[in-house]
Amino acid sequence: MTRVLISGGLVVDGESTAPVRADVLVEGERIAAISADLSATGDDLTVIDASGRLVMPGFIDAHAHAEGAVFDPEVQLALLRQGITTVIGGQDGVSYAPGDGRYATEYFAAINGPHPTYRGSSVADLLRTYDGEIPLGVAYVIPAGTVRHEVMGSAQRPATADERARMAELVRAGIADGAVGLSTGLDYVPGLFADAEEIAALCAPLSDAQLPYVTHMRGGYEDNAEFGVDEVARIGLTAGVPVHISHFHTSADEAWRLMSWLAERGVSATFDAYPYTRGCSILGMTMLPPEWNVAPVDDTVAALQDPAERERLRREWFPRVALNPSLGPEWPELITVAHTVAAEWAWAHGKTLAEIAEARATDAIDAALDVLAASRLNANAIMAVRDQRPVEDLGRLIAHPAHLGGSDGIFIGSHPHPRARGTFATYLATYVREREFLTWAEAAHHLSTGPADRFHLGDRGRLRPGSIADIAIIDPEHVRDTATYAEPRGLAVGIDDVLVAGRPVLANGQLTGARPGGGIRADARHLPPLS
């Protein structure tokens, strides 16, 4: 049994309203005591001097795309340097389980990438791949799109009653295996073919445990967020489950209004929002019609190489791209290639489609279609928006009591979005220390306690005797992000010591090599729903 004494720090426990100077004694995987002037001795004792630092519950990334990348030590370091001790994967309706993982590996190749060892077939099998292999925890929401693909393949129609029943049974099995919710991605295939009634049927098995319905909403967010939120409400009320809105991109005023509207209708709702105005996703989601994304990759690549089909896209599809409320006709200047698997296109990383078109003496449509064809759709892009929201607006959004920390971090690509390596440090540096939208105690709730409660992660998210000792030790004066859009791979600074399940996994800013992490299963005890 390992023993760790964290001495001299200010403890932010996730429940109190202000930090308290205290020592923390960890024995095994749990906190044994928190008190002033604790003393402990023994050859098995590790002492961490936390003087001048905050001792906080390890952070929980409520929306991450790290369930395949987390085996990479560079990714582990990037997460732990932000104080993240748990990531929640399975987001946006597409991931490896249930099934053999091939669907997600191909469709979300540029978001999740491959899983190095999972070959099927259940959520339980997937969670076992993490046990004892990584230094942090991975929880998992069941991806509804993957469930749909298992039952219906690439069908572009509503589900029949029998298909709904078969899908619900897969969800029920995933819950029994320890999943912490169900996710949809309603701008992705096959989720965009599912109506609210189908989704509510899949959510019904969540009701007994009050696990959340987690959704990348339909409708484009921003000024159209009300459309998606209305559907979220109908699904939550029909299924009798709490809801969680992924990457809630809209103005602070609109978010506060819509969250109040949900509460008035009796919907228990939370959301995550990262502190950046640009998004990131697979390039094909915006640049190709849904039927091209759902088709076999070989068929889509062949069509991309057909001059007649390309001309049809130019004539029929791209005028609709220009009507995208977030991008508009300026989309060639707003979309930056972050990743392409095609080696001959490596020079395009970090360049906008307009810049690529200029370099090749073509236009942005051909640039986008050429990248997709050469990459066999394995390409992602950073997408700016026409209206960049200021820090003041993002701060009021993040300060909403229902906000939970979530990066939407994607680790695939040579020029990734900086949110993967910077989100949680940005919360602390900009929105807590500098702009004071949150206190340190409130930050602990947003980044630790709230996600642990919403996703039923058991004895995590708080520092108290008996809690699992997932702990981040933070320099409040110096914590900050270094990742930028120009240099997106910079690691956060100011978090040098992190424990997971009682064992130091980050010491002096470096990985220790310990691997106490693993798959996190939903706690069987019923937790009260968040208000």
C-alpha positions in Angstrom: 0.0 0.0 0.0 1.4 3.4 -1.0 1.2 6.3 1.5 1.5 9.9 0.5 1.5 13.0 2.6 0.7 16.3 0.9 1.8 19.0 3.3 1.3 22.7 3.6 -1.1 23.3 0.8 -4.4 25.1 0.6 -7.1 22.5 0.2 -10.0 23.2 -2.2 -12.1 20.2 -1.4 -15.0 20.6 -3.9 -17.6 21.2 -1.2 -16.4 24.2 0.9 -16.7 27.8 -0.2 -13.1 28.7 0.3 -9.7 27.0 0.4 -8.4 25.8 3.9 -4.8 25.3 4.8 -4.4 21.6 5.6 -2.4 18.5 5.0 -3.8 15.5 3.1 -2.8 11.9 4.0 -3.3 9.3 1.4 -3.2 5.5 2.1 -3.6 3.2 -0.8 -6.0 4.6 -3.3 -8.0 6.7 -0.9 -7.7 9.8 1.3 -7.2 8.7 4.9 -7.2 12.2 6.6 -7.3 15.9 6.0 -6.3 18.1 8.8 -3.9 20.8 9.9 -0.4 19.6 10.9 -0.8 15.9 10.1 2.3 13.8 10.9 3.2 10.5 9.3 6.4 8.6 9.0 7.7 5.4 7.5 9.9 4.2 4.7 6.8 3.7 2.5 5.8 7.4 2.8 6.2 9.9 0.0 6.0 13.5 1.1 4.9 16.3 -1.4 5.5 19.8 -0.2 2.5 21.8 -1.5 3.4 25.1 0.2 2.1 28.0 -1.9 -0.1 25.7 -4.0 -3.7 24.6 -4.1 -4.6 20.9 -3.5 -7.7 20.2 -5.6 -9.7 17.2 -6.7 -8.4 15.8 -10.0 -10.2 17.4 -12.9 -12.7 15.4 -15.0 -12.9 16.2 -18.7 -16.6 15.8 -19.4 -16.1 15.7 -23.2 -12.9 14.2 -24.6 -11.9 12.3 -27.7 -9.0 10.6 -26.0 -10.2 7.1 -25.6 -7.9 5.8 -28.3 -5.0 8.3 -27.8 -4.8 8.0 -24.1 -2.3 5.1 -24.4 0.2 7.6 -25.9 2.6 9.0 -23.2 2.6 12.4 -24.9 -1.2 12.5 -24.6 -1.0 11.3 -21.0 1.4 14.1 -20.2 -0.7 16.7 -21.9 -3.7 15.7 -19.9 -2.0 15.4 -16.5 -0.2 18.7 -17.0 -3.7 20.2 -17.0 -4.7 18.4 -13.8 -7.0 16.0 -15.7 -7.3 12.6 -14.0 -10.4 11.3 -15.8 -11.6 11.7 -19.3 -15.1 10.8 -20.5 -15.1 9.2 -24.0 -17.7 7.8 -26.3 -18.7 11.3 -27.3 -20.8 12.6 -30.3 -22.4 9.3 -30.8 -19.4 7.5 -32.4 -16.8 5.4 -30.7 -15.5 1.8 -30.5 -18.0 -0.1 -28.4 -20.3 -1.9 -28.8 -19.1 -3.9 -31.8 -15.6 -4.6 -33.1 -14.6 -1.0 -33.3 -14.1 -0.9 -37.1 -16.9 1.6 -37.8 -15.6 4.3 -35.4 -12.0 3.6 -36.4 -12.9 4.4 -40.0 -15.5 7.2 -39.6 -13.9 9.0 -36.7 -10.3 8.2 -37.8 -9.5 11.9 -37.7 -11.2 12.5 -34.3 -10.6 9.4 -32.1 -8.1 7.5 -34.2 -7.6 3.8 -33.7 -7.6 2.0 -30.4 -4.4 -0.1 -30.1 -5.9 -3.2 -28.5 -9.7 -3.2 -28.5 -11.2 -5.6 -31.0 -14.7 -6.0 -29.5 -17.3 -6.5 -28.6 -18.7 -4.8 -25.5 -18.4 -1.7 -23.3 -17.0 -4.1 -20.6 -14.3 -5.3 -23.1 -13.4 -1.7 -23.9 -13.2 -0.6 -20.3 -10.9 -3.5 -19.5 -8.4 -2.4 -22.1 -7.5 0.6 -19.8 -7.1 -1.3 -16.5 -3.6 -1.1 -15.3 -2.4 0.3 -18.7 -2.6 4.1 -18.3 -2.0 6.6 -15.5 -5.5 8.2 -15.5 -9.1 7.1 -15.7 -11.4 6.7 -18.7 -15.2 6.7 -18.3 -17.4 6.0 -21.3 -20.8 7.1 -22.6 -22.5 4.7 -25.0 -22.4 6.2 -28.5 -25.8 6.0 -30.0 -24.5 6.3 -33.6 -22.4 3.2 -33.1 -25.4 1.4 -31.6 -27.5 2.4 -34.6 -24.8 1.1 -37.0 -24.6 -2.2 -35.2 -28.3 -2.7 -35.7 -29.1 -0.8 -38.9 -25.8 -0.4 -40.8 -25.8 2.7 -42.9 -29.6 3.0 -43.3 -30.8 6.5 -43.9 -34.3 6.2 -42.4 -36.1 6.1 -39.1 -35.8 2.9 -37.1 -38.6 0.4 -37.0 -40.0 -0.7 -33.6 -38.0 -3.9 -33.7 -34.8 -2.0 -34.5 -35.5 0.4 -31.6 -35.9 -2.5 -29.3 -32.7 -4.1 -30.4 -30.8 -0.9 -30.0 -32.2 -0.3 -26.5 -31.0 -3.7 -25.6 -27.5 -2.8 -26.6 -27.8 0.3 -24.5 -29.1 -1.7 -21.5 -26.1 -4.1 -21.9 -23.7 -1.1 -22.0 -25.2 0.3 -18.8 -24.7 -3.1 -17.1 -21.1 -3.0 -18.2 -20.5 0.4 -16.5 -21.2 3.1 -19.0 -22.0 6.5 -17.6 -24.5 7.7 -20.1 -25.6 7.7 -23.7 -24.3 10.2 -26.4 -25.6 11.4 -29.7 -24.0 13.4 -32.5 -26.8 14.8 -34.5 -24.7 16.6 -37.1 -22.9 13.4 -37.8 -24.1 10.3 -39.5 -25.9 8.1 -38.6 -27.2 10.3 -35.8 -28.8 12.9 -38.1 -31.1 10.2 -39.5 -32.5 9.4 -36.0 -35.6 11.3 -34.8 -36.4 12.3 -31.3 -38.6 9.4 -30.7 -35.9 6.9 -31.6 -33.4 8.7 -29.4 -35.8 8.7 -26.4 -36.3 5.0 -26.8 -32.6 4.5 -26.6 -32.4 6.7 -23.5 -35.2 4.8 -21.6 -32.7 2.3 -20.1 -30.8 5.2 -18.5 -33.8 6.2 -16.4 -33.5 3.7 -13.5 -30.0 4.9 -12.7 -30.6 8.5 -13.8 -27.6 8.4 -16.1 -27.5 11.4 -18.5 -28.4 11.8 -22.1 -25.4 13.6 -23.6 -25.8 15.3 -27.0 -24.1 17.1 -29.7 -27.4 18.8 -30.6 -29.1 19.1 -33.9 -29.3 22.4 -35.6 -26.0 24.1 -35.6 -25.8 25.8 -32.2 -24.9 29.5 -32.1 -28.0 31.5 -33.1 -30.0 28.3 -33.7 -29.4 26.8 -30.3 -33.0 27.0 -29.3 -33.9 24.5 -32.0 -31.6 21.9 -30.6 -32.4 22.6 -27.0 -36.1 22.1 -27.7 -35.4 18.6 -29.0 -33.1 17.8 -26.0 -36.0 18.8 -23.7 -38.4 16.5 -25.5 -36.0 13.6 -25.3 -35.2 14.1 -21.7 -38.8 14.4 -20.6 -40.0 11.5 -22.7 -37.3 9.2 -21.4 -37.3 10.6 -17.8 -33.5 11.3 -17.8 -31.2 14.2 -17.1 -29.5 15.8 -20.1 -26.1 17.2 -20.8 -25.4 19.4 -23.8 -22.0 19.0 -25.4 -19.8 22.0 -26.4 -22.7 24.5 -25.9 -21.6 27.1 -28.5 -24.0 30.1 -28.1 -23.9 33.5 -26.5 -23.9 33.7 -22.7 -27.3 35.4 -22.6 -28.8 32.8 -24.8 -27.3 30.0 -22.8 -28.6 31.4 -19.5 -32.1 31.9 -21.1 -32.2 28.4 -22.5 -31.0 26.7 -19.3 -33.7 28.6 -17.3 -36.2 27.4 -19.9 -35.1 23.8 -19.4 -35.4 24.1 -15.6 -38.9 25.6 -15.9 -39.9 22.5 -17.9 -38.5 20.2 -15.3 -35.4 19.1 -17.2 -32.3 18.5 -15.1 -29.6 19.9 -17.5 -25.9 20.6 -17.5 -23.5 21.5 -20.3 -19.9 21.7 -21.2 -18.2 24.6 -23.0 -14.5 25.1 -23.8 -13.0 28.5 -23.7 -12.3 28.9 -27.4 -14.4 30.3 -30.2 -13.1 28.1 -32.9 -14.3 24.5 -33.4 -12.7 21.3 -34.8 -14.2 18.3 -36.5 -13.8 16.0 -39.4 -13.4 17.9 -42.7 -16.0 15.8 -44.4 -18.8 16.8 -42.0 -18.9 20.3 -43.4 -17.6 19.8 -46.9 -19.6 16.7 -47.9 -23.4 15.9 -47.9 -24.5 13.4 -45.3 -25.0 10.6 -47.8 -21.4 10.9 -48.8 -20.3 10.5 -45.2 -22.4 7.5 -44.6 -21.3 5.7 -47.8 -18.4 3.3 -47.8 -15.1 5.2 -47.9 -14.1 3.5 -51.2 -17.3 4.7 -52.8 -16.9 8.3 -51.5 -13.3 8.5 -52.7 -14.3 7.2 -56.1 -17.0 9.9 -56.3 -14.5 12.6 -55.2 -12.3 11.6 -58.2 -15.2 11.8 -60.6 -15.3 15.2 -62.4 -19.1 15.0 -62.9 -19.8 14.3 -59.2 -17.5 17.1 -58.2 -19.3 19.5 -60.5 -22.6 18.3 -59.0 -21.2 19.1 -55.5 -20.1 22.5 -56.6 -23.5 23.2 -58.1 -25.8 21.7 -55.5 -23.9 21.3 -52.2 -21.5 24.1 -51.8 -24.1 26.9 -52.0 -25.5 25.3 -48.8 -22.1 25.3 -47.2 -22.1 29.1 -47.7 -25.3 29.3 -45.8 -23.9 27.7 -42.7 -24.7 30.2 -39.9 -21.3 29.8 -38.3 -19.2 30.0 -41.4 -21.1 31.8 -44.2 -19.6 32.6 -47.6 -16.2 33.3 -45.9 -15.7 29.6 -45.2 -12.5 29.2 -47.3 -10.8 31.7 -45.0 -12.3 30.2 -41.8 -11.4 26.5 -42.2 -7.9 25.4 -41.4 -6.5 21.9 -42.1 -5.4 20.5 -38.8 -4.8 16.9 -40.0 -4.5 14.9 -43.1 -3.2 11.4 -43.2 -1.9 11.9 -46.8 1.8 12.5 -46.6 1.9 14.5 -49.8 -0.4 17.0 -48.2 1.6 17.5 -45.0 2.6 21.0 -46.2 -1.1 22.0 -45.8 -1.2 21.5 -42.0 -2.0 24.8 -40.4 -3.2 26.5 -43.7 -6.7 27.6 -44.5 -8.5 26.3 -47.6 -8.1 29.7 -49.2 -4.3 29.6 -48.6 -4.2 26.0 -50.0 -6.2 27.0 -53.0 -3.9 30.0 -53.7 -0.8 27.9 -53.4 -2.2 25.4 -55.9 -3.8 28.0 -58.3 -7.2 26.5 -57.8 -10.2 27.4 -55.7 -11.2 26.4 -52.1 -13.8 23.8 -53.3 -11.2 21.9 -55.3 -8.7 22.3 -52.4 -11.2 20.7 -49.9 -12.2 17.9 -52.2 -8.6 17.1 -53.1 -7.6 16.9 -49.5 -10.5 14.6 -48.7 -9.8 12.3 -51.6 -6.1 12.1 -50.9 -6.8 11.5 -47.2 -9.5 8.9 -47.9 -11.6 11.2 -45.6 -9.1 10.9 -42.8 -8.7 14.7 -42.3 -9.9 17.2 -39.7 -10.1 20.9 -39.6 -10.3 23.9 -37.3 -13.2 26.1 -38.0 -13.3 29.7 -37.0 -16.6 31.6 -36.8 -17.6 34.9 -38.2 -18.4 36.4 -34.9 -15.6 35.8 -32.3 -17.1 36.0 -28.8 -15.1 38.0 -26.4 -13.7 36.7 -23.1 -16.4 38.5 -21.2 -19.1 36.5 -23.0 -17.2 33.2 -22.7 -16.7 34.0 -19.0 -20.4 34.4 -18.3 -21.1 31.2 -20.2 -18.5 29.3 -18.2 -19.8 30.8 -14.9 -23.2 29.3 -15.3 -23.8 26.9 -12.4 -24.7 24.1 -14.8 -21.4 24.4 -16.7 -19.0 21.4 -16.5 -15.5 21.4 -17.7 -15.0 19.8 -21.1 -12.3 20.3 -23.7 -13.7 18.4 -26.8 -10.0 17.7 -27.1 -8.8 15.9 -30.3 -5.3 14.6 -30.3 -5.1 13.5 -33.9 -3.1 15.7 -36.3 0.1 17.7 -36.7 -1.6 21.0 -36.2 -4.4 20.3 -33.7 -6.8 22.6 -32.0 -5.1 24.0 -28.9 -8.1 23.1 -26.7 -6.8 19.5 -26.3 -3.7 20.8 -24.4 -5.0 24.1 -23.1 -8.6 24.0 -22.0 -8.3 23.3 -18.3 -5.3 25.5 -17.8 -7.2 28.3 -19.6 -10.1 27.9 -17.2 -7.8 28.4 -14.3 -5.6 31.1 -15.7 -8.0 33.3 -17.5 -11.4 32.7 -16.0 -10.4 32.1 -12.4 -7.2 34.0 -11.6 -7.2 36.8 -14.1 -10.9 37.6 -14.8 -12.5 36.1 -11.6 -15.6 34.7 -13.3 -15.1 31.7 -11.0 -13.6 31.4 -7.5 -11.2 28.5 -6.9 -13.9 26.7 -4.9 -16.4 27.2 -7.8 -13.8 25.9 -10.2 -13.5 22.7 -8.2 -17.2 22.2 -8.6 -17.2 23.0 -12.4 -14.1 20.8 -13.2 -14.4 18.0 -10.6 -17.4 17.7 -8.3 -20.1 18.5 -10.9 -18.8 16.0 -13.5 -18.3 13.3 -10.9 -21.9 13.7 -9.8 -23.5 14.1 -13.2 -21.8 11.0 -14.6 -22.0 8.9 -11.4 -18.2 8.5 -11.0 -18.6 7.5 -7.3 -16.0 8.7 -4.7 -14.3 11.1 -7.1 -14.5 14.8 -7.5 -14.1 15.7 -3.8 -11.3 15.7 -1.2 -12.6 14.1 2.0 -11.6 11.0 4.0 -12.7 7.9 2.1 -12.6 9.6 -1.4 -10.5 8.1 -4.1 -7.3 10.1 -4.1 -7.4 11.7 -7.6 -5.6 14.9 -6.7 -4.1 17.8 -8.7 -1.6 20.2 -7.0 -1.8 23.7 -8.6 0.4 26.8 -8.5 -2.4 29.4 -8.6 -0.1 32.3 -9.6 1.6 30.5 -12.5 -0.8 28.0 -14.0 -1.5 28.8 -17.6 -1.9 27.4 -21.1 0.9 27.7 -23.7 -1.0 26.1 -26.6 -2.1 28.6 -29.3 -3.7 28.3 -32.7 -0.2 29.0 -34.2 1.6 26.7 -31.8 -1.0 24.2 -30.6 1.1 21.5 -29.0 2.4 23.5 -26.1 1.9 21.9 -22.6 0.2 23.7 -19.7 2.5 24.9 -16.9 1.8 25.3 -13.2 0.6 21.8 -12.5 3.6 19.6 -11.7 2.2 17.0 -9.2 -0.8 14.8 -9.8 -2.0 11.7 -8.0 -4.4 9.1 -9.5 -5.9 6.5 -7.1 -3.4 7.5 -4.5 -0.2 7.1 -6.6 1.9 10.0 -8.0 1.6 9.8 -11.8 3.0 13.3 -12.4 6.0 14.5 -10.4 8.0 17.7 -11.1 6.0 18.0 -14.3 7.0 14.6 -15.7 5.3 11.2 -15.9 6.4 8.9 -13.2 5.6 5.7 -15.1 3.0 4.6 -12.6 -0.2 3.2 -14.2 -2.9 3.1 -11.5 -5.6 4.3 -14.0 -8.1 2.3 -15.9 -11.7 2.0 -17.0 -14.1 3.8 -14.7 -17.5 2.2 -14.3 -20.6 4.1 -13.2 -21.2 3.9 -9.5 -24.1 1.6 -8.7 -25.4 3.9 -5.9 -28.1 6.3 -7.0 -27.0 9.9 -6.8 -29.4 12.8 -6.6 -29.9 14.6 -9.9 -28.2 17.9 -10.3 -30.5 20.9 -10.1 
